[in-house]
Amino acid sequence: MELARQTSHRLFPKIHRNRVKNPEEEAIRLEVVQILQEYATVLFLMGDPNPLPMFHSVVTGLNTAESIKDTPELAYMYAQMAAVCGFIPVRGQARHYTEQWRVLNERFYKANYFVSSALALATVEGGIGAWKELKVSLEKVIEICNSLGNNRQAGEAISLLTSNAIMEGNVPLIKR
């Protein structure tokens, strides 16, 4: 059902985007989006062999985020959706959602959402061999995480950077 709703959002954005105007309902929906973001991240990190709950969480969060005004949370949902599309794989859709993330990230840059988004997108970029973009993005993530004392996500970025260097055959990067 949520995937059909997202398809409708893509085909008829004027009907679905920014349709909720009541500030109280917007606040409730924003909180729902934030909860679904965290839930999807937890499901991903658990490595559950059944990806459907994570996919459902992302699509539901995206549909909900698109119903209110544009926010940094919507940008992050686009990054998560791009990662989901990269796993399926539907690369054209992954590129679309990545571009939507880039546009909103420029408007609503927040370091914590940039870090989480870049880590989500790293799975897609690594999978398609976008090594240079990935390296630049992950090095920026590491720098931000180190300045914030965010060791978990800095470690995740280092791990992704290392595994992608191995796949790329970039041995000097691994020795650093």
Sequence and secondary structure as in RCSB ss.txt:
>XXXX:A:sequence
MELARQTSHRLFPKIHRNRVKNPEEEAIRLEVVQILQEYATVLFLMGDPNPLPMFHSVVTGLNTAESIKDTPELA
YMYAQMAAVCGFIPVRGQARHYTEQWRVLNERFYKANYFVSSALALATVEGGIGAWKELKVSLEKVIEICNSLGN
NRQAGEAISLLTSNAIMEGNVPLIKR
>XXXX:A:secstr
 HHHHHHHHHH HHHHTT    HHHHHHHHHHHHHHHHHHHHHHHHT S  HHHHHHHHHHHHHHHTSS  HHHH
HHHHHHHHHHHHTT HHHHHHHHHHHHHHHHHS  HHHHHHHHHHHHHHHHHHT HHHHHHHHHHHHHHHHHHT 
HHHHHHHHHHHHHHHHHHT HHHHH 
